[in-house]
């Protein structure tokens, strides 16, 4: 917030409407939409868990939207996953990639108010 004084000012103004009284959980979600957006944006850029591991329960193929070329020159348009294999997903990559987010590396809480974030 210190790097984004406009965001900080907007958040302070939203919180100041409640004159320091303690809010219920429901009020936090319904009456402080910008606070919710700031928290979501902070966790998007600084996830509590940097990666997720999942174990495949069956053989499968993961299609790739963007094929890539391996070091030996082979073009890959999919990735084969075997049952029992561990798949690691990088939260920081997906949370900041411009493929999924508009200006993904920029701290912009209003994206949670203005847009439909990726699911």
Biopython code that builds the backbone (N, CA, C, O; Angstrom):
import numpy as np
from Bio.PDB.StructureBuilder import StructureBuilder

atoms = [
    (1, "UNK", "N", (0.820, -1.203, 0.000)),
    (1, "UNK", "CA", (0.000, 0.000, 0.000)),
    (1, "UNK", "C", (0.858, 1.258, 0.000)),
    (1, "UNK", "O", (0.476, 2.272, -0.585)),
    (2, "UNK", "N", (2.004, 1.198, 0.646)),
    (2, "UNK", "CA", (2.882, 2.371, 0.688)),
    (2, "UNK", "C", (3.360, 2.763, -0.707)),
    (2, "UNK", "O", (3.651, 3.932, -0.959)),
    (3, "UNK", "N", (3.440, 1.802, -1.601)),
    (3, "UNK", "CA", (3.876, 2.086, -2.980)),
    (3, "UNK", "C", (2.719, 2.566, -3.863)),
    (3, "UNK", "O", (2.922, 2.988, -5.002)),
    (4, "UNK", "N", (1.514, 2.491, -3.317)),
    (4, "UNK", "CA", (0.321, 2.870, -4.082)),
    (4, "UNK", "C", (-0.555, 3.776, -3.216)),
    (4, "UNK", "O", (-1.605, 3.348, -2.735)),
    (5, "UNK", "N", (-0.128, 5.028, -3.017)),
    (5, "UNK", "CA", (-0.854, 5.916, -2.109)),
    (5, "UNK", "C", (-2.317, 6.140, -2.501)),
    (5, "UNK", "O", (-3.166, 6.339, -1.632)),
    (6, "UNK", "N", (-2.614, 6.110, -3.793)),
    (6, "UNK", "CA", (-4.010, 6.279, -4.211)),
    (6, "UNK", "C", (-4.874, 5.123, -3.717)),
    (6, "UNK", "O", (-6.012, 5.332, -3.296)),
    (7, "UNK", "N", (-4.338, 3.908, -3.765)),
    (7, "UNK", "CA", (-5.042, 2.736, -3.259)),
    (7, "UNK", "C", (-5.186, 2.847, -1.744)),
    (7, "UNK", "O", (-6.252, 2.567, -1.195)),
    (8, "UNK", "N", (-4.124, 3.251, -1.078)),
    (8, "UNK", "CA", (-4.144, 3.396, 0.374)),
    (8, "UNK", "C", (-5.193, 4.428, 0.799)),
    (8, "UNK", "O", (-5.941, 4.195, 1.749)),
    (9, "UNK", "N", (-5.251, 5.553, 0.108)),
    (9, "UNK", "CA", (-6.228, 6.597, 0.434)),
    (9, "UNK", "C", (-7.659, 6.090, 0.243)),
    (9, "UNK", "O", (-8.531, 6.343, 1.074)),
    (10, "UNK", "N", (-7.888, 5.381, -0.846)),
    (10, "UNK", "CA", (-9.231, 4.848, -1.114)),
    (10, "UNK", "C", (-9.633, 3.826, -0.042)),
    (10, "UNK", "O", (-10.776, 3.815, 0.415)),
    (11, "UNK", "N", (-8.700, 2.982, 0.349)),
    (11, "UNK", "CA", (-8.979, 1.975, 1.371)),
    (11, "UNK", "C", (-9.252, 2.638, 2.721)),
    (11, "UNK", "O", (-10.184, 2.251, 3.425)),
    (12, "UNK", "N", (-8.452, 3.625, 3.081)),
    (12, "UNK", "CA", (-8.676, 4.348, 4.340)),
    (12, "UNK", "C", (-10.046, 5.011, 4.362)),
    (12, "UNK", "O", (-10.748, 4.971, 5.372)),
    (13, "UNK", "N", (-10.419, 5.617, 3.246)),
    (13, "UNK", "CA", (-11.724, 6.281, 3.171)),
    (13, "UNK", "C", (-12.853, 5.266, 3.341)),
    (13, "UNK", "O", (-13.835, 5.541, 4.031)),
    (14, "UNK", "N", (-12.721, 4.111, 2.724)),
    (14, "UNK", "CA", (-13.754, 3.080, 2.853)),
    (14, "UNK", "C", (-13.868, 2.611, 4.305)),
    (14, "UNK", "O", (-14.973, 2.474, 4.830)),
    (15, "UNK", "N", (-12.731, 2.366, 4.950)),
    (15, "UNK", "CA", (-12.730, 1.881, 6.342)),
    (15, "UNK", "C", (-13.197, 2.965, 7.313)),
    (15, "UNK", "O", (-13.824, 2.653, 8.326)),
    (16, "UNK", "N", (-12.905, 4.221, 7.022)),
    (16, "UNK", "CA", (-13.251, 5.325, 7.925)),
    (16, "UNK", "C", (-14.763, 5.492, 8.078)),
    (16, "UNK", "O", (-15.222, 6.064, 9.066)),
    (17, "UNK", "N", (-15.527, 5.009, 7.132)),
    (17, "UNK", "CA", (-16.989, 5.130, 7.220)),
    (17, "UNK", "C", (-17.559, 4.413, 8.437)),
    (17, "UNK", "O", (-18.691, 4.684, 8.838)),
    (18, "UNK", "N", (-16.796, 3.508, 9.024)),
    (18, "UNK", "CA", (-17.313, 2.704, 10.139)),
    (18, "UNK", "C", (-16.809, 3.192, 11.497)),
    (18, "UNK", "O", (-17.053, 2.538, 12.511)),
    (19, "UNK", "N", (-16.123, 4.310, 11.535)),
    (19, "UNK", "CA", (-15.687, 4.959, 12.775)),
    (19, "UNK", "C", (-15.053, 4.007, 13.779)),
    (19, "UNK", "O", (-15.256, 4.170, 14.982)),
    (20, "UNK", "N", (-14.302, 3.033, 13.328)),
    (20, "UNK", "CA", (-13.568, 2.137, 14.210)),
    (20, "UNK", "C", (-14.396, 1.059, 14.889)),
    (20, "UNK", "O", (-13.858, 0.293, 15.689)),
    (21, "UNK", "N", (-15.689, 0.976, 14.595)),
    (21, "UNK", "CA", (-16.494, -0.073, 15.236)),
    (21, "UNK", "C", (-16.160, -1.435, 14.645)),
    (21, "UNK", "O", (-15.772, -1.543, 13.481)),
    (22, "UNK", "N", (-16.313, -2.461, 15.451)),
    (22, "UNK", "CA", (-16.012, -3.821, 15.002)),
    (22, "UNK", "C", (-17.107, -4.314, 14.058)),
    (22, "UNK", "O", (-18.295, -4.212, 14.364)),
    (23, "UNK", "N", (-16.700, -4.841, 12.921)),
    (23, "UNK", "CA", (-17.650, -5.315, 11.914)),
    (23, "UNK", "C", (-17.817, -6.826, 12.002)),
    (23, "UNK", "O", (-16.909, -7.547, 12.416)),
    (24, "UNK", "N", (-18.980, -7.279, 11.608)),
    (24, "UNK", "CA", (-19.212, -8.721, 11.541)),
    (24, "UNK", "C", (-18.527, -9.264, 10.300)),
    (24, "UNK", "O", (-18.132, -8.501, 9.419)),
    (25, "UNK", "N", (-18.385, -10.579, 10.231)),
    (25, "UNK", "CA", (-17.787, -11.218, 9.055)),
    (25, "UNK", "C", (-18.592, -10.872, 7.804)),
    (25, "UNK", "O", (-18.020, -10.590, 6.751)),
    (26, "UNK", "N", (-19.901, -10.895, 7.922)),
    (26, "UNK", "CA", (-20.776, -10.573, 6.784)),
    (26, "UNK", "C", (-20.564, -9.132, 6.316)),
    (26, "UNK", "O", (-20.509, -8.869, 5.115)),
    (27, "UNK", "N", (-20.445, -8.201, 7.266)),
    (27, "UNK", "CA", (-20.228, -6.803, 6.902)),
    (27, "UNK", "C", (-18.886, -6.602, 6.205)),
    (27, "UNK", "O", (-18.776, -5.795, 5.282)),
    (28, "UNK", "N", (-17.869, -7.335, 6.648)),
    (28, "UNK", "CA", (-16.564, -7.229, 5.998)),
    (28, "UNK", "C", (-16.655, -7.574, 4.511)),
    (28, "UNK", "O", (-15.968, -6.967, 3.689)),
    (29, "UNK", "N", (-17.491, -8.537, 4.169)),
    (29, "UNK", "CA", (-17.606, -8.964, 2.771)),
    (29, "UNK", "C", (-18.580, -8.121, 1.961)),
    (29, "UNK", "O", (-18.417, -7.980, 0.749)),
    (30, "UNK", "N", (-19.585, -7.562, 2.614)),
    (30, "UNK", "CA", (-20.608, -6.847, 1.848)),
    (30, "UNK", "C", (-20.457, -5.336, 1.865)),
    (30, "UNK", "O", (-20.873, -4.662, 0.922)),
    (31, "UNK", "N", (-19.863, -4.790, 2.929)),
    (31, "UNK", "CA", (-19.800, -3.335, 3.061)),
    (31, "UNK", "C", (-18.411, -2.758, 2.811)),
    (31, "UNK", "O", (-18.243, -1.539, 2.791)),
    (32, "UNK", "N", (-17.424, -3.614, 2.621)),
    (32, "UNK", "CA", (-16.057, -3.162, 2.344)),
    (32, "UNK", "C", (-15.522, -3.853, 1.087)),
    (32, "UNK", "O", (-14.571, -4.630, 1.161)),
    (33, "UNK", "N", (-16.129, -3.573, -0.056)),
    (33, "UNK", "CA", (-15.693, -4.263, -1.280)),
    (33, "UNK", "C", (-14.256, -3.940, -1.680)),
    (33, "UNK", "O", (-13.563, -4.797, -2.228)),
    (34, "UNK", "N", (-13.803, -2.724, -1.415)),
    (34, "UNK", "CA", (-12.433, -2.391, -1.801)),
    (34, "UNK", "C", (-11.429, -3.090, -0.895)),
    (34, "UNK", "O", (-10.375, -3.518, -1.366)),
    (35, "UNK", "N", (-11.731, -3.213, 0.391)),
    (35, "UNK", "CA", (-10.867, -3.979, 1.287)),
    (35, "UNK", "C", (-10.743, -5.418, 0.793)),
    (35, "UNK", "O", (-9.648, -5.980, 0.767)),
    (36, "UNK", "N", (-11.861, -6.005, 0.406)),
    (36, "UNK", "CA", (-11.841, -7.373, -0.132)),
    (36, "UNK", "C", (-10.973, -7.436, -1.384)),
    (36, "UNK", "O", (-10.199, -8.377, -1.558)),
    (37, "UNK", "N", (-11.098, -6.440, -2.254)),
    (37, "UNK", "CA", (-10.305, -6.400, -3.485)),
    (37, "UNK", "C", (-8.813, -6.259, -3.181)),
    (37, "UNK", "O", (-7.987, -6.886, -3.844)),
    (38, "UNK", "N", (-8.461, -5.444, -2.189)),
    (38, "UNK", "CA", (-7.051, -5.258, -1.819)),
    (38, "UNK", "C", (-6.476, -6.568, -1.279)),
    (38, "UNK", "O", (-5.358, -6.947, -1.627)),
    (39, "UNK", "N", (-7.237, -7.253, -0.435)),
    (39, "UNK", "CA", (-6.765, -8.526, 0.109)),
    (39, "UNK", "C", (-6.591, -9.554, -1.008)),
    (39, "UNK", "O", (-5.578, -10.252, -1.053)),
    (40, "UNK", "N", (-7.566, -9.652, -1.904)),
    (40, "UNK", "CA", (-7.470, -10.603, -3.029)),
    (40, "UNK", "C", (-6.257, -10.296, -3.912)),
    (40, "UNK", "O", (-5.530, -11.201, -4.322)),
    (41, "UNK", "N", (-6.053, -9.021, -4.194)),
    (41, "UNK", "CA", (-4.935, -8.628, -5.058)),
    (41, "UNK", "C", (-3.600, -8.895, -4.381)),
    (41, "UNK", "O", (-2.645, -9.320, -5.032)),
    (42, "UNK", "N", (-3.530, -8.648, -3.078)),
    (42, "UNK", "CA", (-2.302, -8.926, -2.328)),
    (42, "UNK", "C", (-1.986, -10.416, -2.361)),
    (42, "UNK", "O", (-0.840, -10.802, -2.591)),
    (43, "UNK", "N", (-2.997, -11.256, -2.134)),
    (43, "UNK", "CA", (-2.777, -12.708, -2.160)),
    (43, "UNK", "C", (-2.492, -13.219, -3.570)),
    (43, "UNK", "O", (-1.810, -14.231, -3.732)),
    (44, "UNK", "N", (-3.003, -12.540, -4.581)),
    (44, "UNK", "CA", (-2.699, -12.927, -5.965)),
    (44, "UNK", "C", (-1.216, -12.717, -6.246)),
    (44, "UNK", "O", (-0.562, -13.576, -6.838)),
    (45, "UNK", "N", (-0.687, -11.569, -5.818)),
    (45, "UNK", "CA", (0.719, -11.257, -6.078)),
    (45, "UNK", "C", (1.678, -11.918, -5.093)),
    (45, "UNK", "O", (2.839, -12.163, -5.418)),
    (46, "UNK", "N", (1.193, -12.201, -3.902)),
    (46, "UNK", "CA", (2.032, -12.805, -2.853)),
    (46, "UNK", "C", (1.272, -13.982, -2.246)),
    (46, "UNK", "O", (0.815, -13.907, -1.105)),
    (47, "UNK", "N", (1.139, -15.069, -3.007)),
    (47, "UNK", "CA", (0.331, -16.194, -2.522)),
    (47, "UNK", "C", (0.910, -16.827, -1.255)),
    (47, "UNK", "O", (2.125, -16.908, -1.075)),
    (48, "UNK", "N", (0.011, -17.268, -0.396)),
    (48, "UNK", "CA", (0.429, -17.925, 0.844)),
    (48, "UNK", "C", (1.131, -19.246, 0.543)),
    (48, "UNK", "O", (2.007, -19.681, 1.291)),
    (49, "UNK", "N", (0.743, -19.868, -0.542)),
    (49, "UNK", "CA", (1.346, -21.135, -0.967)),
    (49, "UNK", "C", (1.957, -20.907, -2.351)),
    (49, "UNK", "O", (1.226, -20.630, -3.302)),
    (50, "UNK", "N", (3.287, -21.019, -2.482)),
    (50, "UNK", "CA", (3.926, -20.703, -3.755)),
    (50, "UNK", "C", (3.668, -21.712, -4.875)),
    (50, "UNK", "O", (3.777, -21.380, -6.055)),
    (51, "UNK", "N", (3.330, -22.932, -4.501)),
    (51, "UNK", "CA", (3.021, -23.926, -5.524)),
    (51, "UNK", "C", (2.091, -24.974, -4.937)),
    (51, "UNK", "O", (1.970, -25.126, -3.722)),
    (52, "UNK", "N", (1.440, -25.691, -5.843)),
    (52, "UNK", "CA", (0.555, -26.776, -5.435)),
    (52, "UNK", "C", (1.028, -28.061, -6.088)),
    (52, "UNK", "O", (1.421, -28.064, -7.255)),
    (53, "UNK", "N", (0.991, -29.131, -5.353)),
    (53, "UNK", "CA", (1.323, -30.448, -5.900)),
    (53, "UNK", "C", (0.062, -31.287, -5.928)),
    (53, "UNK", "O", (-0.718, -31.291, -4.975)),
    (54, "UNK", "N", (-0.130, -31.993, -7.021)),
    (54, "UNK", "CA", (-1.237, -32.927, -7.148)),
    (54, "UNK", "C", (-0.685, -34.215, -7.732)),
    (54, "UNK", "O", (0.261, -34.193, -8.519)),
    (55, "UNK", "N", (-1.275, -35.330, -7.347)),
    (55, "UNK", "CA", (-0.847, -36.623, -7.879)),
    (55, "UNK", "C", (-1.924, -37.118, -8.831)),
    (55, "UNK", "O", (-3.098, -37.197, -8.471)),
    (56, "UNK", "N", (-1.514, -37.448, -10.042)),
    (56, "UNK", "CA", (-2.455, -37.930, -11.051)),
    (56, "UNK", "C", (-3.020, -39.285, -10.629)),
    (56, "UNK", "O", (-2.279, -40.164, -10.188)),
    (57, "UNK", "N", (-4.324, -39.445, -10.766)),
    (57, "UNK", "CA", (-4.968, -40.708, -10.401)),
    (57, "UNK", "C", (-5.107, -41.636, -11.597)),
    (57, "UNK", "O", (-5.413, -42.818, -11.443)),
    (58, "UNK", "N", (-4.876, -41.087, -12.809)),
    (58, "UNK", "CA", (-4.944, -41.910, -14.019)),
    (58, "UNK", "C", (-4.051, -41.292, -15.090)),
    (58, "UNK", "O", (-3.677, -40.123, -14.992)),
    (59, "UNK", "N", (-3.718, -42.057, -16.090)),
    (59, "UNK", "CA", (-2.958, -41.534, -17.224)),
    (59, "UNK", "C", (-3.807, -40.482, -17.925)),
    (59, "UNK", "O", (-5.021, -40.635, -18.058)),
    (60, "UNK", "N", (-3.161, -39.424, -18.367)),
    (60, "UNK", "CA", (-3.905, -38.365, -19.028)),
    (60, "UNK", "C", (-2.969, -37.565, -19.916)),
    (60, "UNK", "O", (-1.749, -37.721, -19.859)),
    (61, "UNK", "N", (-3.551, -36.715, -20.730)),
    (61, "UNK", "CA", (-2.811, -35.822, -21.624)),
    (61, "UNK", "C", (-3.237, -34.395, -21.301)),
    (61, "UNK", "O", (-4.431, -34.099, -21.244)),
    (62, "UNK", "N", (-2.264, -33.508, -21.090)),
    (62, "UNK", "CA", (-2.555, -32.094, -20.870)),
    (62, "UNK", "C", (-2.250, -31.369, -22.177)),
    (62, "UNK", "O", (-1.086, -31.250, -22.558)),
    (63, "UNK", "N", (-3.297, -30.875, -22.881)),
    (63, "UNK", "CA", (-3.051, -30.134, -24.122)),
    (63, "UNK", "C", (-2.456, -28.766, -23.803)),
    (63, "UNK", "O", (-2.795, -28.159, -22.787)),
    (64, "UNK", "N", (-1.577, -28.285, -24.665)),
    (64, "UNK", "CA", (-0.934, -26.986, -24.463)),
    (64, "UNK", "C", (-1.492, -25.976, -25.462)),
    (64, "UNK", "O", (-1.559, -26.251, -26.660)),
    (65, "UNK", "N", (-1.883, -24.835, -24.975)),
    (65, "UNK", "CA", (-2.360, -23.783, -25.858)),
    (65, "UNK", "C", (-1.221, -23.266, -26.734)),
    (65, "UNK", "O", (-1.417, -22.927, -27.901)),
    (66, "UNK", "N", (-0.015, -23.213, -26.138)),
    (66, "UNK", "CA", (1.150, -22.725, -26.856)),
    (66, "UNK", "C", (2.214, -23.820, -26.888)),
    (66, "UNK", "O", (2.901, -24.045, -25.892)),
    (67, "UNK", "N", (2.356, -24.504, -28.029)),
    (67, "UNK", "CA", (3.395, -25.537, -28.125)),
    (67, "UNK", "C", (4.779, -24.941, -27.882)),
    (67, "UNK", "O", (5.005, -23.749, -28.089)),
    (68, "UNK", "N", (5.693, -25.791, -27.442)),
    (68, "UNK", "CA", (7.066, -25.345, -27.221)),
    (68, "UNK", "C", (8.020, -26.353, -27.841)),
    (68, "UNK", "O", (7.644, -27.490, -28.129)),
    (69, "UNK", "N", (9.268, -25.917, -28.043)),
    (69, "UNK", "CA", (10.288, -26.772, -28.625)),
    (69, "UNK", "C", (11.269, -27.184, -27.533)),
    (69, "UNK", "O", (11.764, -26.346, -26.779)),
    (70, "UNK", "N", (11.541, -28.478, -27.458)),
    (70, "UNK", "CA", (12.470, -29.004, -26.453)),
    (70, "UNK", "C", (13.910, -28.732, -26.887)),
    (70, "UNK", "O", (14.152, -28.293, -28.011)),
    (71, "UNK", "N", (14.847, -28.990, -26.008)),
    (71, "UNK", "CA", (16.261, -28.750, -26.309)),
    (71, "UNK", "C", (16.763, -29.630, -27.452)),
    (71, "UNK", "O", (17.747, -29.292, -28.110)),
    (72, "UNK", "N", (16.087, -30.766, -27.691)),
    (72, "UNK", "CA", (16.520, -31.624, -28.813)),
    (72, "UNK", "C", (15.717, -31.346, -30.091)),
    (72, "UNK", "O", (15.782, -32.125, -31.041)),
    (73, "UNK", "N", (14.957, -30.233, -30.119)),
    (73, "UNK", "CA", (14.271, -29.802, -31.329)),
    (73, "UNK", "C", (12.875, -30.367, -31.522)),
    (73, "UNK", "O", (12.245, -30.079, -32.540)),
    (74, "UNK", "N", (12.373, -31.148, -30.599)),
    (74, "UNK", "CA", (11.032, -31.732, -30.724)),
    (74, "UNK", "C", (9.985, -30.704, -30.295)),
    (74, "UNK", "O", (10.135, -30.058, -29.258)),
    (75, "UNK", "N", (8.923, -30.553, -31.098)),
    (75, "UNK", "CA", (7.828, -29.644, -30.752)),
    (75, "UNK", "C", (6.799, -30.406, -29.929)),
    (75, "UNK", "O", (6.334, -31.477, -30.317)),
    (76, "UNK", "N", (6.459, -29.832, -28.791)),
    (76, "UNK", "CA", (5.496, -30.467, -27.882)),
    (76, "UNK", "C", (4.196, -29.673, -27.882)),
    (76, "UNK", "O", (4.200, -28.471, -27.617)),
    (77, "UNK", "N", (3.084, -30.342, -28.180)),
    (77, "UNK", "CA", (1.775, -29.686, -28.153)),
    (77, "UNK", "C", (0.924, -30.215, -26.998)),
    (77, "UNK", "O", (-0.204, -29.770, -26.786)),
    (78, "UNK", "N", (1.481, -31.164, -26.265)),
    (78, "UNK", "CA", (0.790, -31.715, -25.098)),
    (78, "UNK", "C", (1.830, -32.326, -24.145)),
    (78, "UNK", "O", (2.986, -32.537, -24.513)),
    (79, "UNK", "N", (1.388, -32.598, -22.926)),
    (79, "UNK", "CA", (2.257, -33.243, -21.950)),
    (79, "UNK", "C", (1.536, -34.484, -21.453)),
    (79, "UNK", "O", (0.398, -34.408, -20.991)),
    (80, "UNK", "N", (2.201, -35.623, -21.548)),
    (80, "UNK", "CA", (1.628, -36.875, -21.050)),
    (80, "UNK", "C", (1.899, -36.979, -19.549)),
    (80, "UNK", "O", (3.015, -36.737, -19.089)),
    (81, "UNK", "N", (0.868, -37.340, -18.801)),
    (81, "UNK", "CA", (0.986, -37.516, -17.358)),
    (81, "UNK", "C", (0.578, -38.943, -17.033)),
    (81, "UNK", "O", (-0.475, -39.421, -17.456)),
    (82, "UNK", "N", (1.441, -39.614, -16.268)),
    (82, "UNK", "CA", (1.159, -41.004, -15.892)),
    (82, "UNK", "C", (0.475, -41.057, -14.533)),
    (82, "UNK", "O", (0.689, -40.186, -13.689)),
    (83, "UNK", "N", (-0.339, -42.068, -14.326)),
    (83, "UNK", "CA", (-0.971, -42.283, -13.029)),
    (83, "UNK", "C", (0.119, -42.358, -11.964)),
    (83, "UNK", "O", (1.134, -43.028, -12.153)),
    (84, "UNK", "N", (-0.093, -41.671, -10.853)),
    (84, "UNK", "CA", (0.885, -41.651, -9.772)),
    (84, "UNK", "C", (1.926, -40.553, -9.889)),
    (84, "UNK", "O", (2.646, -40.280, -8.929)),
    (85, "UNK", "N", (2.017, -39.915, -11.056)),
    (85, "UNK", "CA", (3.005, -38.857, -11.257)),
    (85, "UNK", "C", (2.568, -37.589, -10.518)),
    (85, "UNK", "O", (1.381, -37.266, -10.480)),
    (86, "UNK", "N", (3.525, -36.878, -9.936)),
    (86, "UNK", "CA", (3.245, -35.623, -9.252)),
    (86, "UNK", "C", (3.307, -34.474, -10.249)),
    (86, "UNK", "O", (4.255, -34.366, -11.028)),
    (87, "UNK", "N", (2.298, -33.627, -10.219)),
    (87, "UNK", "CA", (2.239, -32.444, -11.072)),
    (87, "UNK", "C", (2.338, -31.227, -10.152)),
    (87, "UNK", "O", (1.591, -31.112, -9.181)),
    (88, "UNK", "N", (3.265, -30.323, -10.466)),
    (88, "UNK", "CA", (3.472, -29.120, -9.664)),
    (88, "UNK", "C", (2.963, -27.916, -10.452)),
    (88, "UNK", "O", (3.305, -27.738, -11.621)),
    (89, "UNK", "N", (2.149, -27.100, -9.804)),
    (89, "UNK", "CA", (1.594, -25.899, -10.426)),
    (89, "UNK", "C", (2.144, -24.690, -9.676)),
    (89, "UNK", "O", (2.034, -24.614, -8.452)),
    (90, "UNK", "N", (2.733, -23.750, -10.405)),
    (90, "UNK", "CA", (3.342, -22.556, -9.821)),
    (90, "UNK", "C", (2.306, -21.443, -9.663)),
    (90, "UNK", "O", (1.877, -20.849, -10.652)),
    (91, "UNK", "N", (1.908, -21.162, -8.430)),
    (91, "UNK", "CA", (0.943, -20.088, -8.177)),
    (91, "UNK", "C", (1.482, -18.721, -8.614)),
    (91, "UNK", "O", (0.752, -17.977, -9.268)),
    (92, "UNK", "N", (2.732, -18.357, -8.280)),
    (92, "UNK", "CA", (3.219, -17.040, -8.712)),
    (92, "UNK", "C", (3.187, -16.859, -10.237)),
    (92, "UNK", "O", (2.890, -15.766, -10.721)),
    (93, "UNK", "N", (3.489, -17.916, -10.992)),
    (93, "UNK", "CA", (3.448, -17.774, -12.448)),
    (93, "UNK", "C", (2.019, -17.508, -12.917)),
    (93, "UNK", "O", (1.766, -16.530, -13.620)),
    (94, "UNK", "N", (1.099, -18.367, -12.534)),
    (94, "UNK", "CA", (-0.277, -18.212, -12.998)),
    (94, "UNK", "C", (-0.917, -16.939, -12.467)),
    (94, "UNK", "O", (-1.748, -16.330, -13.140)),
    (95, "UNK", "N", (-0.533, -16.537, -11.265)),
    (95, "UNK", "CA", (-1.132, -15.350, -10.674)),
    (95, "UNK", "C", (-0.624, -14.044, -11.264)),
    (95, "UNK", "O", (-1.242, -12.999, -11.060)),
    (96, "UNK", "N", (0.497, -14.079, -11.996)),
    (96, "UNK", "CA", (1.043, -12.846, -12.566)),
    (96, "UNK", "C", (1.180, -12.887, -14.095)),
    (96, "UNK", "O", (1.610, -11.906, -14.703)),
    (97, "UNK", "N", (0.823, -13.997, -14.706)),
    (97, "UNK", "CA", (0.980, -14.145, -16.150)),
    (97, "UNK", "C", (-0.010, -13.261, -16.907)),
    (97, "UNK", "O", (-1.198, -13.222, -16.588)),
    (98, "UNK", "N", (0.498, -12.558, -17.909)),
    (98, "UNK", "CA", (-0.361, -11.744, -18.762)),
    (98, "UNK", "C", (-1.254, -12.600, -19.655)),
    (98, "UNK", "O", (-2.171, -12.081, -20.292)),
    (99, "UNK", "N", (-0.994, -13.903, -19.708)),
    (99, "UNK", "CA", (-1.891, -14.802, -20.446)),
    (99, "UNK", "C", (-3.234, -14.934, -19.732)),
    (99, "UNK", "O", (-4.253, -15.212, -20.364)),
    (100, "UNK", "N", (-3.233, -14.737, -18.430)),
    (100, "UNK", "CA", (-4.448, -14.918, -17.636)),
    (100, "UNK", "C", (-4.989, -13.613, -17.069)),
    (100, "UNK", "O", (-6.188, -13.491, -16.815)),
    (101, "UNK", "N", (-4.110, -12.641, -16.872)),
    (101, "UNK", "CA", (-4.478, -11.383, -16.233)),
    (101, "UNK", "C", (-4.053, -10.218, -17.104)),
    (101, "UNK", "O", (-3.025, -10.288, -17.777)),
    (102, "UNK", "N", (-4.820, -9.164, -17.099)),
    (102, "UNK", "CA", (-4.427, -7.936, -17.770)),
    (102, "UNK", "C", (-3.380, -7.253, -16.891)),
    (102, "UNK", "O", (-3.663, -6.916, -15.741)),
    (103, "UNK", "N", (-2.173, -7.046, -17.421)),
    (103, "UNK", "CA", (-1.061, -6.473, -16.638)),
    (103, "UNK", "C", (-0.881, -7.236, -15.329)),
    (103, "UNK", "O", (-0.977, -6.672, -14.240)),
    (104, "UNK", "N", (-0.619, -8.528, -15.467)),
    (104, "UNK", "CA", (-0.581, -9.441, -14.337)),
    (104, "UNK", "C", (0.389, -9.114, -13.224)),
    (104, "UNK", "O", (0.147, -9.491, -12.077)),
    (105, "UNK", "N", (1.476, -8.428, -13.518)),
    (105, "UNK", "CA", (2.461, -8.142, -12.472)),
    (105, "UNK", "C", (2.183, -6.821, -11.754)),
    (105, "UNK", "O", (2.923, -6.443, -10.846)),
    (106, "UNK", "N", (1.127, -6.121, -12.153)),
    (106, "UNK", "CA", (0.805, -4.816, -11.571)),
    (106, "UNK", "C", (-0.197, -4.984, -10.427)),
    (106, "UNK", "O", (-1.192, -5.697, -10.560)),
    (107, "UNK", "N", (0.079, -4.316, -9.301)),
    (107, "UNK", "CA", (-0.842, -4.293, -8.156)),
    (107, "UNK", "C", (-1.996, -3.361, -8.503)),
    (107, "UNK", "O", (-1.835, -2.141, -8.529)),
    (108, "UNK", "N", (-3.165, -3.951, -8.770)),
    (108, "UNK", "CA", (-4.331, -3.164, -9.166)),
    (108, "UNK", "C", (-5.586, -3.805, -8.566)),
    (108, "UNK", "O", (-6.256, -4.586, -9.242)),
    (109, "UNK", "N", (-5.913, -3.490, -7.317)),
    (109, "UNK", "CA", (-7.066, -4.100, -6.657)),
    (109, "UNK", "C", (-8.386, -3.893, -7.396)),
    (109, "UNK", "O", (-9.294, -4.719, -7.291)),
    (110, "UNK", "N", (-8.493, -2.816, -8.128)),
    (110, "UNK", "CA", (-9.757, -2.544, -8.821)),
    (110, "UNK", "C", (-10.106, -3.623, -9.840)),
    (110, "UNK", "O", (-11.255, -3.710, -10.274)),
    (111, "UNK", "N", (-9.125, -4.455, -10.234)),
    (111, "UNK", "CA", (-9.429, -5.541, -11.186)),
    (111, "UNK", "C", (-10.486, -6.479, -10.608)),
    (111, "UNK", "O", (-11.235, -7.106, -11.357)),
    (112, "UNK", "N", (-10.551, -6.577, -9.271)),
    (112, "UNK", "CA", (-11.524, -7.458, -8.622)),
    (112, "UNK", "C", (-12.901, -6.832, -8.583)),
    (112, "UNK", "O", (-13.889, -7.509, -8.299)),
    (113, "UNK", "N", (-12.970, -5.546, -8.866)),
    (113, "UNK", "CA", (-14.256, -4.833, -8.895)),
    (113, "UNK", "C", (-14.720, -4.624, -10.329)),
    (113, "UNK", "O", (-15.920, -4.632, -10.602)),
    (114, "UNK", "N", (-13.766, -4.435, -11.252)),
    (114, "UNK", "CA", (-14.078, -4.056, -12.626)),
    (114, "UNK", "C", (-14.194, -5.222, -13.595)),
    (114, "UNK", "O", (-14.896, -5.123, -14.602)),
    (115, "UNK", "N", (-13.513, -6.325, -13.302)),
    (115, "UNK", "CA", (-13.407, -7.430, -14.260)),
    (115, "UNK", "C", (-13.868, -8.734, -13.623)),
    (115, "UNK", "O", (-14.049, -8.829, -12.409)),
    (116, "UNK", "N", (-14.051, -9.724, -14.470)),
    (116, "UNK", "CA", (-14.264, -11.069, -13.975)),
    (116, "UNK", "C", (-12.910, -11.753, -14.000)),
    (116, "UNK", "O", (-12.394, -12.056, -15.076)),
    (117, "UNK", "N", (-12.312, -12.008, -12.813)),
    (117, "UNK", "CA", (-10.999, -12.653, -12.782)),
    (117, "UNK", "C", (-11.048, -14.066, -13.345)),
    (117, "UNK", "O", (-12.113, -14.684, -13.357)),
    (118, "UNK", "N", (-9.914, -14.591, -13.811)),
    (118, "UNK", "CA", (-9.879, -15.960, -14.312)),
    (118, "UNK", "C", (-10.298, -16.941, -13.230)),
    (118, "UNK", "O", (-10.060, -16.710, -12.045)),
    (119, "UNK", "N", (-10.918, -18.030, -13.640)),
    (119, "UNK", "CA", (-11.317, -19.050, -12.655)),
    (119, "UNK", "C", (-10.463, -20.279, -12.809)),
    (119, "UNK", "O", (-10.641, -21.250, -12.074)),
]
sb = StructureBuilder()
sb.init_structure("model")
sb.init_model(0)
sb.init_chain("A")
sb.init_seg("    ")
for serial, (resi, resn, name, xyz) in enumerate(atoms, 1):
    if name == "N":
        sb.init_residue(resn, " ", resi, " ")
    sb.init_atom(name, np.array(xyz, "f"), 0.0, 1.0, " ", f" {name:<3s}", serial, name[0])
structure = sb.get_structure()
